[in-house]
């Protein structure tokens, strides 16, 4: 996991990655998958199942997987 401390840096990461989006201050990683129908991280988005991971900020920023920072 990588610690992102500034909003500006997190905004750049989200804008460069099509699987990331914002939900308020939370960063959401979402990709379509049939596994979403049975996953605890599943969500129905526009009629299709997705698997989503949510990265909530804390007092130090966001902890996100390094693969999103590259």
CORCORPE-V554789 format. One record per residue. N is the residue number from 0. RES is the residue in three letters. SS is DSSP state (@ for helix, = for strand, . for the rest). OMEGA is omega in degrees with one decimal (* if undefined). Layout:
BEGIN
n->N res->RES ss->SS omega->OMEGA
n->N res->RES ss->SS omega->OMEGA
END
This chain:
BEGIN
n->0 res->UNK ss->. omega->179.8
n->1 res->UNK ss->= omega->178.5
n->2 res->UNK ss->= omega->175.4
n->3 res->UNK ss->= omega->-171.4
n->4 res->UNK ss->. omega->-175.6
n->5 res->UNK ss->. omega->177.2
n->6 res->UNK ss->@ omega->-178.7
n->7 res->UNK ss->@ omega->178.8
n->8 res->UNK ss->@ omega->180.0
n->9 res->UNK ss->@ omega->177.0
n->10 res->UNK ss->@ omega->178.2
n->11 res->UNK ss->@ omega->179.8
n->12 res->UNK ss->@ omega->-179.8
n->13 res->UNK ss->@ omega->-178.3
n->14 res->UNK ss->@ omega->-179.7
n->15 res->UNK ss->@ omega->-173.4
n->16 res->UNK ss->. omega->-175.2
n->17 res->UNK ss->. omega->178.5
n->18 res->UNK ss->. omega->-179.7
n->19 res->UNK ss->= omega->175.1
n->20 res->UNK ss->= omega->179.6
n->21 res->UNK ss->= omega->167.4
n->22 res->UNK ss->= omega->-170.2
n->23 res->UNK ss->. omega->177.8
n->24 res->UNK ss->. omega->-177.9
n->25 res->UNK ss->= omega->175.0
n->26 res->UNK ss->= omega->-177.0
n->27 res->UNK ss->= omega->171.8
n->28 res->UNK ss->= omega->-175.4
n->29 res->UNK ss->= omega->175.1
n->30 res->UNK ss->= omega->-178.6
n->31 res->UNK ss->= omega->178.9
n->32 res->UNK ss->. omega->175.0
n->33 res->UNK ss->@ omega->178.1
n->34 res->UNK ss->@ omega->179.2
n->35 res->UNK ss->@ omega->-178.3
n->36 res->UNK ss->@ omega->180.0
n->37 res->UNK ss->. omega->-177.1
n->38 res->UNK ss->. omega->173.4
n->39 res->UNK ss->. omega->177.8
n->40 res->UNK ss->. omega->-178.2
n->41 res->UNK ss->= omega->176.9
n->42 res->UNK ss->= omega->176.7
n->43 res->UNK ss->= omega->-177.1
n->44 res->UNK ss->= omega->-180.0
n->45 res->UNK ss->. omega->176.0
n->46 res->UNK ss->. omega->179.2
n->47 res->UNK ss->= omega->178.6
n->48 res->UNK ss->= omega->176.9
n->49 res->UNK ss->= omega->168.2
n->50 res->UNK ss->= omega->-177.1
n->51 res->UNK ss->= omega->169.6
n->52 res->UNK ss->= omega->-177.9
n->53 res->UNK ss->= omega->-179.7
n->54 res->UNK ss->= omega->-178.6
n->55 res->UNK ss->. omega->175.9
n->56 res->UNK ss->. omega->171.9
n->57 res->UNK ss->= omega->-176.7
n->58 res->UNK ss->. omega->179.9
n->59 res->UNK ss->. omega->-177.9
n->60 res->UNK ss->= omega->-178.4
n->61 res->UNK ss->= omega->170.7
n->62 res->UNK ss->= omega->-179.4
n->63 res->UNK ss->= omega->177.1
n->64 res->UNK ss->. omega->-178.8
n->65 res->UNK ss->@ omega->-178.3
n->66 res->UNK ss->@ omega->179.0
n->67 res->UNK ss->@ omega->-175.1
n->68 res->UNK ss->. omega->-176.5
n->69 res->UNK ss->. omega->*
END
